[in-house]
């Protein structure tokens, strides 16, 4: 169903199957806020399936509606939910704007404006809800100052180009891995997705996030590098590294590219590959390629193996076998 993603949420997921309109109304009120809804047409009786799993700072969900629906909602408090689909379409109305979503166009509910949603029949939608606290914290770290006003995202996300294309790819990866136990790799996907939507999608702080770059002192670069060396086994975000350097995220990236030939997060990835290689070169009795890769945050073993070979001119399994032969 829906590309198989919904079956991968794992044992911690919650699922609701209902043909009861009152129960659905209660769920919508609890999860979103005051809502009204109506069934459009009588071709199909009401039926819905809702699945979700809470991660650290994100909650992933899947919703299916049998009939076409008209849903009106006003959030009780700010929240952020990003939705995508593999098929079909829905029409959204927000103040001063109407747009249609599709596999190429997603929508970002900023949770501060009334929204009216008109779904088609047999609607399958994936949603990712972001912690408002995590959004504000990462933004304040990226800017190097406190964030006073709520972040207001553009509700339309184009998944065919730019940052939206990368966001869609990361969302699919998040859903594919959501059934795994908590790990460094899962936490990194969450943090990277939060950083990416702040850096690449349009919102009322975009001009500050993408403000002028400036060079920073060598000691600030060294401080970030030393922090990465000491904490490569911990989930790190660009905002966290900017705080360590005492600069904005944009200035940190500019200086790293200029003097190190890579971004801070690429530097972190390089260090993690070195740590995996070191672990494979000095294995204990139960060391495997999978265990070493997962320990250092690499969840997609196919991509990991290909990049490992490109970096070290041999596969990780060849490294391990050579070390065991001694």
C-alpha positions as CSV (number, residue, x, y, z in Angstrom):
1,X,0.0,0.0,0.0
2,X,1.2,3.5,-0.9
3,X,4.6,2.3,-2.1
4,X,5.0,0.0,0.9
5,X,6.3,2.8,3.1
6,X,3.4,2.6,5.7
7,X,4.4,-1.0,6.6
8,X,7.8,0.1,7.8
9,X,7.0,2.3,10.8
10,X,7.9,-0.5,13.2
11,X,6.4,-1.8,16.4
12,X,6.3,1.7,18.0
13,X,3.7,3.0,15.5
14,X,0.1,3.7,16.3
15,X,-2.7,2.9,13.9
16,X,-6.3,3.9,13.8
17,X,-8.8,2.3,11.4
18,X,-12.2,3.9,11.6
19,X,-15.6,4.2,9.9
20,X,-16.9,6.4,12.6
21,X,-17.2,10.1,11.8
22,X,-17.3,11.2,15.4
23,X,-14.1,9.3,16.2
24,X,-12.4,10.9,13.2
25,X,-13.6,14.3,14.3
26,X,-12.1,13.7,17.8
27,X,-8.8,12.6,16.3
28,X,-8.6,15.7,14.1
29,X,-9.4,18.0,17.0
30,X,-6.7,16.4,19.2
31,X,-4.0,16.3,16.5
32,X,-4.6,19.6,14.6
33,X,-7.1,21.8,16.4
34,X,-10.7,22.9,15.9
35,X,-11.8,21.4,12.6
36,X,-14.9,20.9,10.4
37,X,-15.3,18.3,7.7
38,X,-17.8,17.0,5.2
39,X,-18.0,14.1,2.9
40,X,-18.2,15.2,-0.8
41,X,-20.6,13.0,-2.6
42,X,-22.0,9.7,-1.5
43,X,-20.2,7.3,-3.8
44,X,-18.1,5.8,-1.0
45,X,-19.0,5.4,2.7
46,X,-16.6,7.1,5.2
47,X,-13.5,5.0,6.1
48,X,-10.1,6.1,7.2
49,X,-6.7,4.6,8.2
50,X,-4.2,6.8,10.1
51,X,-0.8,5.6,11.1
52,X,1.9,7.6,12.9
53,X,5.1,7.2,14.8
54,X,6.8,9.7,17.1
55,X,10.5,10.1,16.6
56,X,12.8,12.5,18.5
57,X,11.7,15.9,17.0
58,X,9.5,14.7,14.2
59,X,6.3,12.6,13.9
60,X,5.7,10.7,10.7
61,X,2.2,9.8,9.6
62,X,0.2,8.2,6.9
63,X,-3.5,8.9,6.2
64,X,-5.9,7.3,3.8
65,X,-9.5,8.5,3.2
66,X,-12.0,6.4,1.1
67,X,-14.4,9.2,0.2
68,X,-13.6,12.7,-1.1
69,X,-13.5,15.1,1.9
70,X,-13.7,18.8,2.6
71,X,-11.8,19.6,5.8
72,X,-11.5,23.1,7.4
73,X,-9.0,23.6,10.2
74,X,-7.6,26.4,12.4
75,X,-4.7,25.5,14.6
76,X,-5.0,26.0,18.3
77,X,-1.2,26.7,18.4
78,X,1.6,27.0,15.9
79,X,2.8,23.7,14.4
80,X,4.6,22.7,11.2
81,X,3.5,19.8,9.0
82,X,4.9,18.9,5.6
83,X,2.9,16.6,3.3
84,X,3.6,14.7,0.2
85,X,1.9,12.0,-1.9
86,X,2.8,9.4,-4.5
87,X,-0.5,9.8,-6.5
88,X,-3.7,11.9,-6.7
89,X,-4.2,15.5,-5.8
90,X,-5.9,17.8,-3.2
91,X,-6.9,21.4,-3.3
92,X,-5.8,23.7,-0.5
93,X,-7.1,27.2,0.4
94,X,-5.1,29.4,2.8
95,X,-5.7,33.2,3.2
96,X,-5.2,34.8,-0.2
97,X,-4.1,31.7,-2.0
98,X,-5.4,28.5,-3.6
99,X,-3.2,25.7,-4.9
100,X,-3.4,22.0,-5.9
101,X,-1.0,19.4,-4.5
102,X,0.3,16.4,-6.5
103,X,3.3,14.1,-6.4
104,X,5.3,17.1,-7.7
105,X,3.9,19.7,-5.3
106,X,3.6,19.3,-1.6
107,X,2.2,21.6,1.1
108,X,3.6,23.0,4.3
109,X,1.0,23.7,7.0
110,X,2.6,26.5,9.1
111,X,-0.1,26.0,11.7
112,X,-0.8,29.7,12.1
113,X,-3.5,30.2,9.4
114,X,-6.9,28.7,8.7
115,X,-6.7,26.0,6.0
116,X,-9.4,24.4,3.9
117,X,-8.5,21.1,2.2
118,X,-10.5,19.3,-0.5
119,X,-9.3,15.7,-1.1
120,X,-10.0,13.4,-3.9
121,X,-11.4,9.9,-3.4
122,X,-9.0,7.2,-2.2
123,X,-6.6,9.8,-0.9
124,X,-3.1,8.6,0.4
125,X,-1.0,11.3,2.1
126,X,2.2,11.2,4.1
127,X,2.8,13.9,6.7
128,X,5.8,14.9,8.7
129,X,5.1,17.1,11.7
130,X,8.0,19.1,13.1
131,X,8.5,20.2,16.7
132,X,8.0,23.9,16.8
133,X,10.7,24.1,19.5
134,X,13.2,22.2,17.4
135,X,12.5,24.5,14.4
136,X,13.0,27.7,16.5
137,X,16.1,26.3,18.2
138,X,17.9,25.3,15.0
139,X,17.0,28.6,13.4
140,X,18.3,30.6,16.3
141,X,21.6,28.5,16.2
142,X,21.9,29.1,12.4
143,X,21.4,32.9,12.8
144,X,23.4,33.2,16.0
145,X,20.6,35.1,17.8
146,X,17.2,34.5,19.4
147,X,14.2,34.1,17.2
148,X,11.3,36.3,18.4
149,X,8.6,35.7,15.9
150,X,7.1,32.4,14.8
151,X,8.6,30.9,11.6
152,X,6.0,31.3,8.7
153,X,6.7,28.9,5.8
154,X,5.4,29.3,2.3
155,X,2.7,26.7,2.0
156,X,3.7,25.5,-1.5
157,X,6.7,23.2,-1.8
158,X,7.9,22.3,-5.3
159,X,9.4,18.8,-5.2
160,X,10.7,18.9,-8.8
161,X,13.7,21.3,-8.4
162,X,15.9,23.1,-5.9
163,X,15.8,22.4,-2.2
164,X,12.3,20.9,-2.6
165,X,13.7,18.0,-4.6
166,X,16.2,17.2,-1.8
167,X,13.5,17.6,0.8
168,X,11.3,15.0,-1.0
169,X,14.2,12.6,-1.3
170,X,14.9,12.9,2.5
171,X,11.2,12.5,3.4
172,X,11.1,9.2,1.4
173,X,14.2,8.0,3.1
174,X,12.8,9.0,6.5
175,X,9.7,6.9,5.9
176,X,11.7,4.0,4.6
177,X,13.8,4.0,7.8
178,X,11.1,4.9,10.3
179,X,10.6,1.3,11.3
180,X,14.2,1.0,12.5
181,X,15.2,1.5,16.2
182,X,16.5,4.9,17.3
183,X,20.1,5.3,16.1
184,X,22.6,8.0,15.2
185,X,21.6,7.7,11.5
186,X,17.9,8.2,12.2
187,X,18.6,11.2,14.4
188,X,20.9,12.7,11.7
189,X,18.1,12.4,9.2
190,X,15.8,14.3,11.5
191,X,18.3,17.1,12.2
192,X,19.4,17.3,8.5
193,X,15.7,17.7,7.4
194,X,15.1,20.5,9.9
195,X,18.2,22.3,8.7
196,X,17.3,21.8,5.1
197,X,13.8,23.2,5.3
198,X,15.2,26.3,7.1
199,X,18.0,26.7,4.6
200,X,16.2,25.8,1.4
201,X,12.4,26.5,1.7
202,X,10.9,29.9,1.7
203,X,9.9,31.5,5.0
204,X,9.8,34.9,6.8
205,X,13.5,34.4,8.0
206,X,14.9,33.3,4.6
207,X,16.6,36.7,3.9
208,X,18.5,36.3,7.2
209,X,19.4,32.7,6.8
210,X,20.7,33.5,3.3
211,X,22.2,36.8,4.3
212,X,25.7,38.0,3.4
213,X,28.6,35.7,4.0
214,X,31.7,36.7,5.9
215,X,35.0,35.1,6.6
216,X,35.6,33.9,10.2
217,X,38.8,33.6,12.2
218,X,41.0,30.5,11.9
219,X,40.5,29.6,15.5
220,X,36.7,29.4,15.0
221,X,37.2,26.9,12.2
222,X,39.6,24.9,14.4
223,X,37.1,25.0,17.3
224,X,34.4,23.4,15.0
225,X,36.8,20.8,13.7
226,X,37.9,19.8,17.2
227,X,34.3,19.6,18.3
228,X,33.5,17.3,15.3
229,X,36.5,15.1,16.1
230,X,35.4,14.7,19.7
231,X,31.6,14.3,18.9
232,X,31.4,12.5,15.6
233,X,29.5,9.7,17.3
234,X,26.8,12.1,18.4
235,X,23.9,13.6,16.3
236,X,25.1,17.0,15.1
237,X,23.3,19.7,13.1
238,X,24.7,22.7,11.2
239,X,23.1,25.0,13.8
240,X,25.0,23.2,16.6
241,X,28.3,23.6,14.8
242,X,27.6,27.3,14.2
243,X,27.1,27.8,17.9
244,X,30.4,26.1,18.6
245,X,32.1,28.5,16.2
246,X,30.2,31.5,17.5
247,X,29.1,32.5,14.0
248,X,26.1,32.2,11.7
249,X,25.6,29.0,9.8
250,X,26.1,30.7,6.4
251,X,29.4,32.2,7.5
252,X,30.6,28.9,8.8
253,X,29.8,27.2,5.5
254,X,31.4,29.9,3.5
255,X,34.7,29.7,5.4
256,X,34.8,25.9,5.4
257,X,34.3,25.8,1.7
258,X,37.0,28.4,1.2
259,X,39.6,26.9,3.4
260,X,38.7,23.2,3.7
261,X,37.1,22.6,0.3
262,X,33.9,21.2,1.9
263,X,31.0,22.2,4.1
264,X,31.1,21.5,7.9
265,X,28.6,18.6,7.4
266,X,30.7,17.1,4.6
267,X,33.7,17.4,6.9
268,X,31.7,15.5,9.6
269,X,30.9,12.8,7.0
270,X,34.5,12.5,6.0
271,X,35.5,11.9,9.7
272,X,32.8,9.3,10.1
273,X,34.0,7.4,7.1
274,X,37.5,7.4,8.6
275,X,36.1,6.1,11.9
276,X,34.3,3.2,10.0
277,X,37.5,2.4,8.2
278,X,39.5,2.4,11.4
279,X,36.9,0.1,13.0
280,X,37.1,-2.3,10.1
281,X,40.9,-2.3,10.1
282,X,41.0,-3.2,13.8
283,X,38.0,-5.5,14.2
284,X,36.9,-7.4,17.3
285,X,35.3,-10.8,17.1
286,X,31.8,-9.5,16.2
287,X,32.7,-6.6,13.9
288,X,30.7,-6.5,10.7
289,X,30.4,-4.0,7.9
290,X,26.8,-3.4,8.8
291,X,27.5,-2.8,12.5
292,X,30.3,-0.5,11.8
293,X,28.3,1.5,9.3
294,X,25.3,1.8,11.5
295,X,27.4,2.9,14.5
296,X,28.6,5.9,12.6
297,X,25.3,6.9,11.2
298,X,25.2,5.3,7.7
299,X,21.7,3.7,7.2
300,X,21.7,3.1,3.5
301,X,24.3,0.3,3.1
302,X,24.3,0.4,-0.7
303,X,25.2,4.1,-0.9
304,X,27.6,3.7,2.0
305,X,29.5,0.9,0.2
306,X,29.7,2.8,-3.0
307,X,31.0,5.9,-1.4
308,X,33.4,3.9,0.8
309,X,34.9,2.3,-2.4
310,X,35.2,5.8,-4.0
311,X,37.1,7.1,-1.0
312,X,39.4,4.2,-0.2
313,X,39.6,2.2,-3.5
314,X,38.3,-1.0,-2.0
315,X,35.0,-2.2,-0.6
316,X,34.3,-2.2,3.2
317,X,34.1,-6.0,3.1
318,X,37.5,-6.2,1.5
319,X,38.9,-4.0,4.2
320,X,37.4,-6.2,6.9
321,X,38.6,-9.4,5.3
322,X,42.1,-8.1,4.9
323,X,42.3,-7.0,8.5
324,X,41.0,-10.4,9.7
325,X,43.6,-12.3,7.6
326,X,46.1,-10.2,9.5
